Structures are given as C-alpha cells and as structure tokens.
Amino acid sequence: MRGDYCISIDFYSKRGNLSWRCTSVYGPNARHLKRAFLEEIKSCCGNPEVPWVICGDFNNAIFPWDDKRGGNPNLVNLADIHEATTFLQDLCLHEPPAFRRRFTWTNGQASPIWVKLDRFIVNRACSDIFPKMIQKCLPRLGLDHVPIRLEGCGAFVLAKKLAWLRDKLRRWSKESFGSIKLRKLSLLHELELLDVIKKSRELTSLEFHQERTLFENLADIRRQEEVYWKQRSRLHWLKEEDENTKYFHSVANGRKNINFIPSIKVGNVAITTIKDIGKIFEQQFRALFGQKRTFRFKVDLCNFLKDKVPVDLSLLERPFTREEVKRAVFDLGSDKAPGPDGFPMLFFKTYWEIVKGEIFQLCEDFYSGKTNLERINWACIALIPKVSSPSSPGI
C-alpha cells in the first residue's frame, strides 16, 4: 500500500506464526498538509489485532511540547500538538521510550535547533506481544538525522542475535565442512588410491606431499568426529583427543535407543508416529503445569524469626556488577546440554568479549524489571522413560 507520504508492507514470520504491518512515513514540511498526512496514516490502519509499527521522519508533526528546543518558539502550535495527540489516541498508538538522545535532528548551526522528527509508533497489539520495546538512538556520524533502532528488551535482542548467528553457522558449516562422514570417506578413498600406486612404484614428490596432506586432513576430521560424538554422549570424565570416538558413538546411540518410545496407548488406540506421541505428552504436561495445588505448610514467619539476630540483606538488592555477571557465566559447565538456542556455555566463555555487552544489558533489564523473560525462559522437554516399554504418559 503506497500513498503520498507513506508506504505500508505486511510481513509474515513463519517461525513465530506472526503477521504484522510496517508503515514507513515521510511527513510534509508544509504545515497545511499536516492533516492530510495524518489522515493518510489512518487509512493504513488495518485489523487492530495485528501488530502495527509506524516509523520514519514525521517532520513538523510534533507530539509533545518538548519535542523541540531552540529556534522560534512561536512555530510550535498548540493546535498542532492537540491534533497529533488526538491522532495517537484515536488509533490507540503510543511511542516506545527512547534512550540515549532526546532529539533526532539538528540544523548544525552555532545556535542549533534540536527537534525530534524521527520516531517509532506502535499499536496496542504490538506492545502486547513485545511489552519491553525501546527506541535506541545510534551514533549520528556527521548526519543531520540520528538513526533510531527499535529494540525489544535485552532478552529479546540476545535471543534474536543468537537465532541469527545459529542460522549463519548452519549455513557456514554446510558450505565449508559438509558431512563429516562423507569427507572422511572421500579422504580414505584418496589414500587408498595412493596405496595402490605405492605397490607398483614409488610416489613422486607431489604425490608424497598429497598423501601427507590427506593424513593431516583425516586427523582433523577424526578430531571433529570425536568432539561431535562426545557432545552427543555428554560424558565428562573422558578427555578429547583420546581416540574415544567409537565409545562416544556407542554411548550416544545406546542412550538414544533406551530413551526411544515406539508407541503410546490412549484408551484402546495405539499411537505410533513420533509427532502424535509428542502431542500426547504435550497435553499431559500442559495439564500438570496448569493445575494449582494448595500449599500444605503454613509458617508464621514473624513468630519464627522474632528471636533471630537481624541480618542486613541490602546487598541482595543492589544492582548486578559486571564482575558478578562474568563470574556467574564462567562458573557454569562449559559443555553442559545447551538450551533451545543451541549454544553451550563454552560459546559464551570463548567469545565473551563479543557477547558480554548483550549479557550485561540482559542483566540490567532484569534488575530494572524490563526483561520479557518469555524470550529466554524456554526449555527443551526430553522424554525419558522411567520404565521399560512405557504404554501411556502416566506409566
């Protein structure tokens, strides 16, 4: 959808099953066109249940009184401010809080004029899904406008960056390494050909160098294979580079075979497909987690603690220090099972200097109550049967 002052694009995220609309605007400089500008934005409003983001240069559509500093104060018209405020209220729009800078444009003169021309505005459906959104101003880098980025909370930013990195790593791994098994077979085949040649004659210097390179590449492949199966087996008492690949392989496959659930009975019906078995257990867990149990113990804390020596617990309420955050990260096991994002703690320790900014921001947002924990409080539920050949979710 395209108009004189704005263009709207509808997006759909397959991963999150989310539809949303983005309207990019460039407001007119002429004051008499302001009403037509706001009416055009109104015409872009679709289903109020669909998240809607409006962004761009609003030019003279000043919202609060303090959106301008310097210049002729008579140019700020109360009627314009009232009309802009009414526009926001009619469409149930609001502007996420901005950080770092108040204004986004300057004329760059000795007595500069500062105005907030650029902004993001979102509707209620958008803020319901992303309640911790903020506008972050980026370095101006010599421009007259300040770039703005719409961000979620620290948890949202970290989750999105990890998801982006995971996709890039998968592509890089596929293009650069491919299948470890296929590469290993290819190297063994080339070495076999050289062995056949050695039976009839001596290798040339070029062939000898090629054989040595093949052996080095094969050693690298075996190390990668060993690390892969060690991660699959999750054994911590054996070290890498001990040629334990076959043992790691058997442990991982053995655990997989033991934990495999071939079928589940629901009434008299046998469920055999993996997807349907997963749905049965999902329903079971939802029913369990949704039940509220009465608390059986009643403790009078005042009476219990009346004779105790008071303890100063104010230290527990102070903000996290960066040293505390780093120590907490580095005290965690490096090769423990990763979460749904696929990154073990070894990744965060190895690349700490790169990722620490997002980790610190996440902790600061958590302390200030701005974190949307749904972005990181995810977990993989592994079905581990406690009896052999389970026949139902509760047995």
C-alpha positions in Angstrom: 0.0 0.0 0.0 1.6 3.3 -1.1 0.4 6.8 -0.7 1.8 10.4 -1.0 3.5 10.3 2.4 3.8 6.7 3.5 4.2 3.1 2.3 2.9 0.0 4.1 4.2 -3.5 3.9 2.6 -6.6 5.5 5.0 -9.2 6.9 4.6 -12.8 8.0 7.0 -14.7 10.2 6.8 -18.4 9.6 8.9 -19.2 12.6 6.7 -17.3 15.0 3.5 -17.6 13.0 3.1 -13.8 13.3 1.6 -11.3 10.9 2.5 -7.6 11.3 2.4 -4.4 9.3 5.1 -1.8 9.0 4.3 1.7 7.7 7.2 3.9 6.7 6.5 7.6 6.6 8.0 10.9 5.4 5.9 13.8 6.6 5.5 17.0 4.5 7.2 20.2 5.5 4.2 22.4 4.7 2.0 22.9 7.8 -1.2 23.0 5.8 -0.5 19.4 4.6 -0.2 18.0 8.1 -3.8 16.9 8.4 -3.7 15.1 5.1 -0.5 13.4 6.3 -2.2 12.1 9.5 -5.3 11.1 7.6 -3.2 9.0 5.2 -1.6 7.2 8.1 -5.1 6.5 9.5 -6.1 4.9 6.2 -3.2 2.5 6.6 -4.6 1.1 9.8 -5.9 -2.4 9.2 -7.0 -5.0 11.7 -6.3 -3.6 15.2 -5.4 -7.1 16.4 -2.5 -7.2 14.0 0.8 -5.6 15.3 1.5 -2.3 13.5 4.7 -0.3 13.5 4.9 3.2 12.1 8.3 4.7 11.6 10.2 7.4 9.8 10.5 11.2 9.6 7.3 12.9 10.8 8.8 16.3 10.1 6.5 19.0 11.6 4.1 16.6 13.3 5.3 17.4 16.8 3.7 15.4 19.5 4.7 16.6 23.0 5.7 20.3 23.6 9.3 19.5 24.4 10.0 17.8 21.1 11.7 21.0 20.0 14.5 23.1 21.5 15.8 26.3 20.1 14.6 28.4 17.2 11.4 30.4 17.2 9.0 29.0 19.9 6.0 30.6 18.1 6.3 28.0 15.4 5.2 25.3 17.9 1.4 25.5 17.6 -0.8 24.1 20.4 -3.5 23.1 17.9 -0.9 21.0 16.1 0.1 19.3 19.3 -3.6 18.6 20.2 -4.3 17.2 16.7 -1.2 14.9 16.9 -2.2 13.7 20.4 -5.8 13.0 19.2 -4.4 11.1 16.3 -2.5 8.8 18.7 -5.5 8.3 21.0 -7.9 7.6 18.2 -5.8 4.7 16.9 -4.6 3.5 20.3 -1.0 4.2 19.3 1.9 5.0 21.6 5.6 5.7 21.3 8.1 3.3 23.0 10.5 5.0 25.3 13.7 6.4 23.7 17.2 6.1 25.2 20.4 8.0 24.7 19.1 11.0 22.8 16.0 13.2 23.1 16.2 14.8 19.7 16.9 13.3 16.3 17.6 16.3 14.0 19.6 19.5 14.2 20.4 22.2 11.7 24.0 22.2 12.8 24.3 25.9 13.4 26.2 27.8 16.1 22.9 28.3 17.9 21.4 25.0 16.9 17.8 23.9 16.7 17.0 20.5 18.0 13.8 18.7 17.0 12.5 15.1 17.4 11.5 14.4 13.9 12.1 10.6 13.7 10.4 8.1 15.8 8.7 4.7 16.1 5.0 4.4 17.0 3.3 1.1 17.7 -0.3 0.0 18.3 -1.6 -1.9 21.3 -1.4 -5.3 19.7 2.3 -4.8 19.0 3.1 -3.7 22.6 1.1 -6.7 24.0 3.5 -9.0 22.1 6.6 -7.0 22.8 5.9 -5.1 26.0 9.5 -4.1 26.6 10.2 -2.3 23.3 12.6 0.7 23.3 13.9 3.1 20.8 17.7 3.2 20.8 19.4 6.1 19.1 22.6 5.3 17.3 25.7 7.5 16.5 24.8 10.4 14.2 28.1 10.0 12.3 28.0 13.5 10.7 24.4 13.3 9.5 21.7 15.8 10.4 19.4 13.0 11.4 20.1 10.5 14.2 19.5 6.8 13.2 17.0 5.0 15.5 16.6 1.3 16.1 13.6 -0.3 17.6 14.6 -3.0 20.1 13.0 -5.3 22.5 14.4 -5.9 25.9 17.9 -7.3 26.5 16.5 -10.8 26.4 14.8 -10.1 23.1 17.9 -8.7 21.5 20.1 -11.5 22.7 17.6 -14.2 21.6 17.3 -12.6 18.1 21.1 -12.3 17.7 21.7 -15.9 18.7 19.0 -17.1 16.3 20.6 -15.1 13.5 24.0 -16.4 14.4 22.7 -20.0 14.6 21.4 -19.8 11.0 24.6 -18.3 9.8 26.7 -21.0 11.5 24.5 -23.7 10.0 25.0 -22.3 6.5 28.7 -21.9 7.1 29.0 -25.4 8.4 27.2 -26.8 5.4 29.1 -24.9 2.8 32.6 -25.1 4.5 32.5 -28.6 6.1 29.6 -30.5 4.7 29.1 -34.0 6.1 31.9 -35.2 8.3 31.2 -38.8 7.3 31.3 -38.1 3.5 34.5 -36.1 3.9 36.1 -38.9 5.8 35.1 -41.5 3.2 36.5 -39.2 0.4 39.8 -38.9 2.2 40.0 -42.6 2.8 39.3 -43.3 -0.8 42.1 -40.9 -2.0 44.5 -42.5 0.4 43.5 -46.0 -0.9 44.3 -44.9 -4.4 47.8 -43.7 -3.3 48.3 -47.0 -1.5 47.6 -48.9 -4.8 50.1 -46.7 -6.6 52.7 -47.4 -4.0 52.5 -51.1 -4.7 53.7 -50.6 -8.3 56.1 -47.7 -8.0 57.5 -45.0 -5.7 55.4 -41.9 -5.1 56.5 -38.7 -6.8 57.3 -35.7 -4.5 53.9 -34.2 -5.4 52.1 -37.5 -4.6 54.1 -37.8 -1.3 53.1 -34.2 -0.3 49.5 -35.0 -1.3 49.5 -38.1 0.9 50.8 -36.2 3.9 48.2 -33.5 3.4 45.5 -36.2 3.2 46.7 -37.7 6.5 46.6 -34.3 8.2 43.1 -33.6 6.9 42.0 -37.1 8.1 43.4 -36.3 11.6 41.3 -33.1 11.6 38.2 -35.0 10.6 38.7 -37.5 13.3 39.1 -34.8 15.9 35.9 -33.2 14.7 34.1 -36.5 14.7 35.3 -37.2 18.2 34.1 -33.9 19.6 30.8 -34.4 17.9 30.2 -37.8 19.4 31.5 -36.6 22.8 28.8 -33.9 22.8 26.2 -36.4 21.8 27.3 -38.8 24.6 27.6 -36.0 27.2 30.4 -37.8 29.1 32.6 -35.5 31.1 35.1 -38.0 32.7 36.9 -38.7 29.4 39.0 -36.2 27.6 39.1 -35.3 24.0 41.9 -36.5 21.7 42.0 -39.9 23.4 40.6 -41.7 20.4 37.4 -42.5 22.2 35.2 -41.8 19.2 33.8 -45.3 18.9 33.0 -45.4 22.6 31.3 -41.9 22.5 29.3 -43.2 19.5 28.1 -46.3 21.3 27.1 -44.3 24.4 25.2 -41.8 22.4 23.4 -44.4 20.4 22.8 -46.5 23.4 21.1 -43.7 25.3 19.0 -42.9 22.2 17.8 -46.5 21.9 17.0 -46.7 25.6 15.0 -43.4 25.6 13.2 -44.3 22.4 9.4 -44.6 22.9 8.0 -46.6 20.0 4.3 -46.3 20.8 1.8 -45.0 23.4 -1.8 -46.2 24.1 -4.6 -43.7 24.6 -7.6 -45.8 25.6 -7.6 -48.6 23.1 -5.8 -46.7 20.4 -2.1 -47.2 19.8 -0.2 -44.0 18.8 3.0 -44.8 16.8 4.0 -41.7 14.9 6.6 -39.5 16.7 4.6 -36.3 16.1 1.4 -37.7 17.6 3.3 -39.2 20.6 4.8 -35.8 21.2 1.3 -34.2 21.2 0.1 -36.7 23.7 2.9 -35.8 26.1 2.5 -32.1 25.5 -1.2 -32.4 26.5 -0.1 -34.3 29.6 2.5 -31.7 30.7 0.1 -28.8 30.0 -2.5 -30.5 32.3 0.1 -31.0 35.0 1.6 -27.5 34.8 -1.8 -25.9 34.7 -3.0 -27.4 38.0 -2.9 -25.2 41.1 -2.1 -27.1 44.3 -2.9 -25.9 47.8 0.1 -25.1 49.9 0.2 -27.7 52.7 2.5 -25.8 55.1 1.7 -22.7 56.9 4.5 -20.8 58.6 4.2 -17.7 60.7 7.5 -16.0 59.6 7.2 -13.2 62.2 6.9 -15.7 65.1 9.6 -17.9 63.5 12.1 -15.1 63.2 11.3 -13.0 66.3 14.3 -14.3 68.3 16.8 -14.2 65.4 19.6 -11.7 65.1 18.7 -9.2 62.3 20.8 -9.7 59.1 21.4 -6.9 56.6 20.2 -8.2 53.3 20.5 -4.9 51.4 23.4 -6.4 49.4 20.9 -8.7 47.7 19.0 -5.8 46.3 21.9 -3.9 44.8 22.4 -3.9 41.0 24.5 -6.6 39.5 28.1 -5.8 38.9 29.8 -6.8 35.7 32.3 -8.9 37.7 29.4 -10.8 39.3 27.8 -11.4 35.9 31.0 -12.6 34.4 31.8 -14.9 37.4 28.3 -16.4 37.1 28.8 -17.2 33.4 32.3 -18.7 33.8 31.2 -20.8 36.8 28.7 -22.7 34.7 29.7 -26.0 33.0 31.2 -25.4 29.5 29.8 -28.5 27.8 26.5 -29.0 29.6 23.5 -29.6 27.4 22.6 -26.4 25.6 19.1 -24.8 25.6 16.8 -24.4 22.6 19.2 -21.8 21.1 21.8 -24.5 20.6 24.7 -22.6 22.2 26.5 -24.2 25.2 28.2 -22.1 27.8 31.6 -22.7 26.1 30.4 -20.4 23.3 29.8 -17.5 25.7 33.1 -18.1 27.6 35.1 -18.3 24.4 33.6 -15.2 22.8 33.0 -13.3 26.0 34.5 -10.1 24.7 32.0 -10.1 21.8 28.8 -11.1 23.6 29.3 -9.5 27.0 27.5 -6.3 26.0 24.3 -8.2 25.4 24.7 -10.3 28.5 25.2 -7.2 30.7 22.2 -5.5 29.0 20.1 -8.5 29.8 21.0 -8.5 33.4 20.4 -4.7 33.7 17.0 -5.1 32.2 16.2 -8.0 34.5 17.2 -5.9 37.6 15.1 -2.9 36.4 12.1 -5.1 35.7 12.1 -4.5 31.9 13.0 -8.0 30.8 10.5 -10.1 28.9 11.5 -13.5 30.3 9.4 -15.3 27.7 12.2 -14.6 25.2 14.8 -16.7 27.2 12.8 -18.8 29.6 12.4 -21.6 27.1 13.4 -25.2 27.6 13.5 -28.5 25.8 11.5 -31.2 27.4 13.2 -34.6 26.9 11.0 -37.7 27.2 13.0 -40.1 29.4 11.0 -43.3 30.2 11.5 -44.4 33.8 10.2 -47.9 33.0 10.9 -50.2 30.1 8.3 -50.1 27.3 6.0 -47.4 28.6 2.5 -47.8 27.5 0.9 -44.5 28.5 2.1 -41.0 29.6 1.4 -41.7 33.2 3.0 -45.2 33.3 
